[in-house]
């Protein structure tokens, strides 16, 4: 078997690999995405890669590795981001993720791209990790879920409510990342988190995720999602439940800049247990 991190698979003239642009409808807007389809008749298991806020790192390296390993990998943009219409909000991210998962189960789309939506996994980074866990918790047909440096909106909301200076810091931090986004502000994003409160805590998802494989990867040199706040409490909550949990803390930054190969191998290993 070839190593998907180092070797391309053989060409299949009957069922070649492809990288089609795809669109999805959500909230009256058209979401833009790209699907990485492996060679072979399939149907291929599907991995949806959910990027973070605002989406500077979109994990296309993982999409290519996953394709070489035989998974169809989708990357898409949420409403109000990177030229997609509509307004950005945390709630819209969750709605868009759910809409895309539902669309991937359409028999016509699945047949066109040789997909097996019965084997659908969500993998997200940062805000995408949060969205992956929330979406999987709300959709029991999702096979498995992985969160990488997941951003726990509920935990940050609690910090903002408890400390005005922390709140001001998050308003400023979010406002500084709005370049590729539209229809929101730092204040609006913090207020939305605060309004949702503990309903958006990742640790509270243990019960609906019970019985399914979950991978949590924390980051040890990360000022955005320090593992003591965003990873360790979630691990503790899931370990106390029936979640089939695998967890790691890598000594790296928020984007896992010097751990991309380790990240890919860990995700591939996790997926290998989910088939």
Secondary structure, 3 states (H helix, E strand, C coil): CCCCCCCCCCCCCCCCCECCEEEEEECCEEEEEEEEECCCCCCEEEEEEECCCCCCCCCHHHHHHHHHCCCEEEEECCCCECCCCCCCCHHHHHHHHHHHHHHHCCHHHHHHCCEEEEEEEEEEECHHHHHHHHHHHHCCCCCEEEEECCCCHHHHHHHHHHCHHHHHHHHHHHHCCCCCECCCCHHHHHHHHHHHHHHHCHHHHHHHHCCCEEEEEEECCCCCCCHHHHCHHHHHHHHCCCCEEEEEEECCCCCCCCCHHHHHHHHHHHHHCCC
